[in-house]
Amino acid sequence: MLISVLILVGLAALLILTTEVGYRSFLWVRVRERRDMTSDEGSSFVMSSALTLLALLVGFTFNMAQSNYELRRDLVTHEANAISTAHLRQQLLDTAQRRELNTLMSEYVRVRMGFSRVRGDREAMETVGVQTGQLQAKIWEATDRALETPAGQRVSVPLLSATNDMFDDAERRYAAFDARIPSRILRSLLAYAVGSALLVGLTLAATGSRHFISTSGLFVLIALALSLIIDMDNSASGLITTSQAPMERVSKMIETVLQKPG
């Protein structure tokens, strides 16, 4: 949370300060040259055009960040559904194999839920990846043994398919975690915002206007939009997180089955 607040405050301060620099520098030049402060025609049009283009760029970048966020959110649901499907098909096996797989699946869900908790800690994420791989190997071995039984033979194809889907969705979530807006786009957007703020300051000086409160409010809103984009795109440490409710429901379902006798 602190990082997100600092980004917002820093961006707002940068844009307001840039506007002030543009205003004062142009004002100083005009005073030295003793020219009319209201002589520049078309300055307001240029400023409006620059701010309009900035709004379009912000909207375009916001859409990219939202798409990445929705991808991560949907993959959580997909993985939870795949785990649930595999678990339900495992219940058609013999008692011994079913109990072994239920225990492994319970542990597997806990590890997968930990994937979202580690977030920006790359070392912890690698640990979760190793644990995921080890449990996948154990689940596959247990499934292979279970398919040798009469009960396993009749569900072999559906169970193998569901298990493969479960493993594939885990890998997709790793890939989606690194799906970000290209840094060049974010840098360009920030540079354009600063340039627009400078142009606003120059235009205000050229027209003899001040409007400090209104322009400061405008750039606070722009900074808020930029910080929201960065926050939404940063799956590692942003305030906007992906809900783990689907995984939590699957975990409760498996735990309920484990607690049943037999």
ABEGO torsion letter per residue (X at the ends): XAAAAAAAAAAAAAAAAAAAAAAAAAAAAAAAAGBBAAABBGAAAAAAAAAAAAAAAAAAAAAAAAAAAAAAAAAAAAAAAAAAAAAAAAAABBAAAAAAAAAAAAAAAAAAAAAAAAEABAAAAAAAAAAAAAAAAAAAAAAAAAAABAAAAAAAAAAAAAAAAAAAAAAAAAAAAABBBBAAAAAAAAAAAAAAAAAAAAAAAAAGBAGAAAAAAAAAAAAAAAAAAAAAABAAABABBBBAAAAAAAAAAAAAAAABBX
